[in-house]
């Protein structure tokens, strides 16, 4: 079995963190230490909630509950949402 993971740098040169998805997990890590890791099979959808002042909360939803979330600028959150839904 090959480990075909896909990676996305968020923001300019990854300043906003990095998303990695493979057949087992979806993980996010930010340079300032915020991170999450959830099973890929549990991800049902991704939601972007506007929280004001140009920021949004990226929410990973699965089985009717919020599995993980991260705060980031709205354009970054929208790109992450598209990328995750295309690659899950």
ZATI-12103 format. One record per residue (C-alpha): residue number from 1; residue in three letters; x, y, z negated. Coordinates in steps of 0.1 Angstrom, whole numbers, m for minus. Last residue first. Example, Ala and Ser with C-alpha at 12.3 -4.5 7.8 and 13.67 -1.06 7.14 Angstrom:
<nodes>
[node 2; SER; [137; m11; m71]]
[node 1; ALA; [123; m45; m78]]
</nodes>
This chain:
<nodes>
[node 88; UNK; [m113; 138; m9]]
[node 87; UNK; [m93; 157; 18]]
[node 86; UNK; [m119; 180; 34]]
[node 85; UNK; [m137; 187; 1]]
[node 84; UNK; [m104; 195; m16]]
[node 83; UNK; [m92; 218; 11]]
[node 82; UNK; [m124; 238; 14]]
[node 81; UNK; [m126; 243; m24]]
[node 80; UNK; [m89; 252; m26]]
[node 79; UNK; [m94; 279; 1]]
[node 78; UNK; [m124; 293; m17]]
[node 77; UNK; [m105; 294; m50]]
[node 76; UNK; [m75; 312; m34]]
[node 75; UNK; [m98; 338; m19]]
[node 74; UNK; [m116; 343; m53]]
[node 73; UNK; [m84; 349; m74]]
[node 72; UNK; [m78; 320; m99]]
[node 71; UNK; [m92; 303; m129]]
[node 70; UNK; [m91; 265; m131]]
[node 69; UNK; [m116; 239; m139]]
[node 68; UNK; [m119; 201; m146]]
[node 67; UNK; [m144; 173; m148]]
[node 66; UNK; [m176; 194; m150]]
[node 65; UNK; [m205; 170; m153]]
[node 64; UNK; [m232; 154; m132]]
[node 63; UNK; [m211; 124; m121]]
[node 62; UNK; [m183; 146; m108]]
[node 61; UNK; [m178; 183; m105]]
[node 60; UNK; [m144; 201; m101]]
[node 59; UNK; [m149; 237; m109]]
[node 58; UNK; [m128; 266; m94]]
[node 57; UNK; [m134; 296; m116]]
[node 56; UNK; [m132; 329; m98]]
[node 55; UNK; [m114; 362; m102]]
[node 54; UNK; [m118; 395; m82]]
[node 53; UNK; [m128; 415; m113]]
[node 52; UNK; [m157; 392; m121]]
[node 51; UNK; [m164; 355; m130]]
[node 50; UNK; [m174; 343; m95]]
[node 49; UNK; [m181; 306; m97]]
[node 48; UNK; [m165; 283; m70]]
[node 47; UNK; [m179; 248; m70]]
[node 46; UNK; [m163; 215; m59]]
[node 45; UNK; [m182; 183; m52]]
[node 44; UNK; [m184; 146; m61]]
[node 43; UNK; [m149; 139; m75]]
[node 42; UNK; [m150; 106; m95]]
[node 41; UNK; [m131; 86; m68]]
[node 40; UNK; [m102; 111; m69]]
[node 39; UNK; [m96; 104; m106]]
[node 38; UNK; [m89; 137; m124]]
[node 37; UNK; [m56; 155; m133]]
[node 36; UNK; [m55; 190; m147]]
[node 35; UNK; [m29; 217; m152]]
[node 34; UNK; [m22; 251; m168]]
[node 33; UNK; [15; 255; m175]]
[node 32; UNK; [24; 289; m163]]
[node 31; UNK; [36; 276; m129]]
[node 30; UNK; [2; 261; m123]]
[node 29; UNK; [m5; 224; m117]]
[node 28; UNK; [m35; 207; m101]]
[node 27; UNK; [m41; 170; m97]]
[node 26; UNK; [m66; 149; m77]]
[node 25; UNK; [m59; 113; m84]]
[node 24; UNK; [m59; 77; m71]]
[node 23; UNK; [m60; 77; m32]]
[node 22; UNK; [m40; 109; m31]]
[node 21; UNK; [m46; 145; m38]]
[node 20; UNK; [m21; 172; m48]]
[node 19; UNK; [m29; 208; m56]]
[node 18; UNK; [m2; 233; m64]]
[node 17; UNK; [0; 265; m83]]
[node 16; UNK; [m8; 302; m77]]
[node 15; UNK; [28; 312; m69]]
[node 14; UNK; [30; 283; m44]]
[node 13; UNK; [50; 302; m18]]
[node 12; UNK; [24; 329; m16]]
[node 11; UNK; [m9; 316; m29]]
[node 10; UNK; [m18; 280; m36]]
[node 9; UNK; [5; 253; m23]]
[node 8; UNK; [m14; 223; m9]]
[node 7; UNK; [m2; 187; m10]]
[node 6; UNK; [m16; 155; 5]]
[node 5; UNK; [m6; 121; m8]]
[node 4; UNK; [m2; 90; 13]]
[node 3; UNK; [12; 65; m12]]
[node 2; UNK; [14; 34; 10]]
[node 1; UNK; [0; 0; 0]]
</nodes>
